[in-house]
Amino acid sequence: MKLTLSLWDIAGQERFEFFKTDFFKGVAAVGLVFDSSRPDTFDSIEDYFDDIRDQSGNIPIILVGNKDDLKREIGETIPREKIIQMVNQYNLFEYIETSALEGKNVYRLFYRLALTALLDIKPRLGEAIDSNHFRFKILLVGAAAVGKSSLIDSFVNKKFEESYKLTVGLDFMIQDVEIEDENIPKETIDLIKTSMKSYKRRIKKIRKIEESS
């Protein structure tokens, strides 16, 4: 099954706090990113949970510990027990450690975000292209300079960009992912078929209304 991902990266600077919640609307899955070498970025991610739930409901969230490569230099700065406690407390889908610099788990992160979006499919307006092709809005959020843009760039362009600049407002890229049929539970496939029938009926009604107006 083909999934087209619209990958959104919201700036983490405080001056952009006033509009960030608007970008949670229509999101299918969220990667909540912190910097594994900076405990303050882990402590700040709780601030995003209420925004995500208020704007997008109970959508899947994956916790992401980026810059895992720095552990070799500075050791573990955030106890793993504390991370697992947060995953359990907020009922997160899973925890993934990544390194945009080394490409560690980058593809796995976005594949899992795509898969969780598919497993949680509604589908919403604009998500269904056909029964074997869906479009999902995927959001990466977290404090400034945790590597959200680098993760997306590494995934889409298969390289790490050395020249780094902070995201101003937001950035987004598009990338396709193929989900193997054996990784999709039968109940999800059945749900997709049922949802698609309902979705097509809705589209027909909308078109009829547009044609008659």
C-alpha positions as CSV (number, residue, x, y, z in Angstrom):
1,M,0.0,0.0,0.0
2,K,1.3,3.4,-0.9
3,L,1.3,6.2,1.6
4,T,2.1,9.8,0.7
5,L,3.4,11.7,3.7
6,S,3.2,15.4,4.1
7,L,6.0,16.0,6.7
8,W,5.6,19.1,8.7
9,D,8.2,20.6,11.1
10,I,7.0,23.4,13.4
11,A,9.5,25.8,14.8
12,G,10.3,25.3,18.5
13,Q,11.1,28.9,19.4
14,E,8.9,30.5,22.0
15,R,7.9,33.4,19.6
16,F,6.0,30.9,17.5
17,E,4.0,29.4,20.3
18,F,1.0,31.6,19.5
19,F,0.2,29.8,16.2
20,K,1.6,26.3,16.6
21,T,-1.7,24.7,17.6
22,D,-3.3,25.5,14.3
23,F,-0.9,23.0,12.6
24,F,-2.2,20.1,14.7
25,K,-5.5,20.1,12.8
26,G,-5.8,17.2,10.4
27,V,-2.7,15.5,11.6
28,A,-2.6,11.7,11.4
29,A,0.4,11.0,13.6
30,V,3.0,13.0,15.6
31,G,6.7,12.5,16.3
32,L,7.5,14.2,19.6
33,V,11.2,15.0,19.4
34,F,13.8,15.8,22.1
35,D,17.6,16.0,22.0
36,S,19.1,13.1,23.9
37,S,22.0,15.3,25.0
38,R,19.8,18.0,26.5
39,P,17.5,17.0,29.4
40,D,15.7,20.4,29.2
41,T,14.3,19.5,25.8
42,F,12.9,16.2,27.3
43,D,11.3,18.1,30.2
44,S,9.7,20.5,27.8
45,I,7.9,18.0,25.6
46,E,5.0,17.6,28.1
47,D,3.9,21.1,27.1
48,Y,2.9,19.7,23.7
49,F,0.6,16.9,24.9
50,D,-2.4,19.1,25.7
51,D,-2.1,20.9,22.4
52,I,-2.0,17.7,20.5
53,R,-5.0,16.1,22.3
54,D,-7.1,19.3,22.2
55,Q,-6.5,19.8,18.5
56,S,-6.2,16.3,17.1
57,G,-7.8,13.9,19.6
58,N,-6.3,10.6,20.5
59,I,-4.0,10.3,17.5
60,P,-0.8,8.1,17.6
61,I,2.3,9.8,19.1
62,I,5.8,8.4,18.9
63,L,8.4,9.7,21.3
64,V,11.8,10.4,19.5
65,G,15.2,10.7,21.2
66,N,17.3,12.4,18.5
67,K,21.1,12.9,18.4
68,D,21.7,9.5,19.8
69,D,25.2,9.6,18.4
70,L,26.2,12.1,21.1
71,K,25.8,9.5,23.8
72,R,29.2,8.1,22.9
73,E,30.8,11.5,23.9
74,I,28.7,12.6,26.9
75,G,27.0,9.4,28.1
76,E,23.4,9.0,29.0
77,T,22.0,12.3,30.3
78,I,18.3,11.2,30.5
79,P,17.6,8.0,32.5
80,R,15.9,5.4,30.3
81,E,13.4,4.7,33.2
82,K,12.2,8.3,33.0
83,I,11.6,8.0,29.2
84,I,9.7,4.7,29.6
85,Q,7.7,6.2,32.4
86,M,6.6,9.0,30.0
87,V,5.7,6.6,27.2
88,N,3.5,4.7,29.7
89,Q,2.0,7.7,31.4
90,Y,0.9,9.4,28.1
91,N,0.0,6.1,26.3
92,L,2.5,6.8,23.5
93,F,2.8,4.4,20.6
94,E,6.5,3.7,21.2
95,Y,9.9,5.3,21.8
96,I,12.6,5.4,19.0
97,E,16.2,6.6,19.3
98,T,17.5,8.3,16.2
99,S,20.5,10.1,14.8
100,A,20.0,12.3,11.8
101,L,23.7,12.6,11.5
102,E,24.3,8.9,11.2
103,G,20.9,8.0,9.7
104,K,20.2,5.7,12.6
105,N,16.5,4.7,12.7
106,V,15.5,7.6,10.5
107,Y,13.6,5.5,8.0
108,R,12.2,3.3,10.8
109,L,10.8,6.4,12.5
110,F,8.8,7.6,9.4
111,Y,7.8,4.1,8.4
112,R,6.3,3.6,11.9
113,L,4.6,7.0,11.8
114,A,3.1,6.1,8.4
115,L,2.0,2.7,9.7
116,T,0.5,4.1,12.9
117,A,-1.4,6.6,10.8
118,L,-2.7,3.8,8.6
119,L,-3.7,1.7,11.6
120,D,-5.6,4.7,13.1
121,I,-7.3,5.5,9.7
122,K,-10.6,7.3,9.8
123,P,-10.2,8.3,6.9
124,R,-10.6,12.1,6.9
125,L,-11.3,14.3,3.9
126,G,-8.4,14.5,1.6
127,E,-6.6,11.4,3.0
128,A,-8.0,8.8,0.7
129,I,-6.7,8.8,-2.9
130,D,-7.9,5.3,-3.6
131,S,-8.2,2.0,-1.7
132,N,-4.4,1.4,-2.0
133,H,-3.1,5.0,-1.7
134,F,-3.5,7.4,1.2
135,R,-2.2,10.8,2.0
136,F,-1.3,11.6,5.7
137,K,-0.2,14.7,7.4
138,I,2.7,13.9,9.8
139,L,4.0,16.4,12.3
140,L,7.3,16.6,14.1
141,V,7.2,18.9,17.2
142,G,9.6,19.7,20.0
143,A,11.9,22.4,21.3
144,A,14.2,24.4,19.0
145,A,17.4,22.7,17.7
146,V,16.4,19.2,18.6
147,G,16.9,18.1,14.9
148,K,13.3,17.9,13.6
149,S,14.3,19.5,10.2
150,S,17.4,17.3,10.0
151,L,15.3,14.1,10.5
152,I,12.9,15.0,7.7
153,D,15.7,16.1,5.4
154,S,17.7,12.9,6.1
155,F,14.6,10.8,5.4
156,V,13.6,12.6,2.2
157,N,17.0,13.4,0.7
158,K,19.0,10.5,2.3
159,K,21.7,12.8,3.6
160,F,22.6,15.0,6.5
161,E,22.9,18.7,5.9
162,E,25.9,20.1,7.8
163,S,24.8,23.7,7.4
164,Y,22.1,24.1,10.0
165,K,19.6,26.9,10.4
166,L,16.6,27.1,12.7
167,T,13.1,26.6,11.2
168,V,11.2,29.9,10.9
169,G,7.5,29.2,11.3
170,L,7.3,25.8,9.6
171,D,8.8,23.6,6.9
172,F,7.3,20.7,5.1
173,M,8.3,18.1,2.5
174,I,6.6,15.2,0.7
175,Q,7.7,11.6,0.6
176,D,6.1,8.3,-0.3
177,V,6.3,5.2,1.8
178,E,5.3,1.6,0.8
179,I,3.7,-0.5,3.5
180,E,3.9,-4.2,2.9
181,D,0.6,-6.0,3.0
182,E,1.9,-8.5,5.5
183,N,2.5,-5.6,8.0
184,I,-1.2,-4.5,7.8
185,P,-3.6,-6.4,10.1
186,K,-6.6,-8.0,8.3
187,E,-9.0,-5.9,10.5
188,T,-7.3,-2.7,9.3
189,I,-7.7,-3.8,5.7
190,D,-11.4,-4.6,6.4
191,L,-11.8,-1.2,8.0
192,I,-10.2,0.5,5.0
193,K,-12.6,-1.2,2.6
194,T,-15.6,-0.2,4.8
195,S,-14.3,3.3,5.3
196,M,-13.6,3.8,1.5
197,K,-17.2,2.9,0.7
198,S,-18.5,5.5,3.2
199,Y,-15.9,8.0,2.0
200,K,-16.9,7.6,-1.7
201,R,-20.6,8.1,-0.7
202,R,-19.7,11.3,1.1
203,I,-17.7,12.6,-1.9
204,K,-20.6,11.8,-4.3
205,K,-23.0,13.8,-2.0
206,I,-20.6,16.7,-1.9
207,R,-20.2,16.7,-5.7
208,K,-24.0,16.6,-6.2
209,I,-24.4,19.5,-3.9
210,E,-21.7,21.5,-5.8
211,E,-23.3,20.6,-9.2
212,S,-26.8,21.7,-8.1
213,S,-25.6,25.0,-6.5
